[in-house]
């Protein structure tokens, strides 16, 4: 009963389903981990973890404009 507050209150710059670019290849972000310092993407059948400082966010899923 009632609404419970989410445990994770920190909002990271890259959210799931954002379009990001790494080394000229475009990926769809699956999520973040390591306190927001790494982002996970799927590369075929493998899930790859990338440093968030080396990726460029091209489109935020929940926004109306391209960054």
Secondary structure, 3 states (H helix, E strand, C coil): CCCCCCCCCCCCCCCCCCEEEECCEEEEEEEEECCCCEEEEEECCEEEEEEHHHCEEEECCCCCCEC
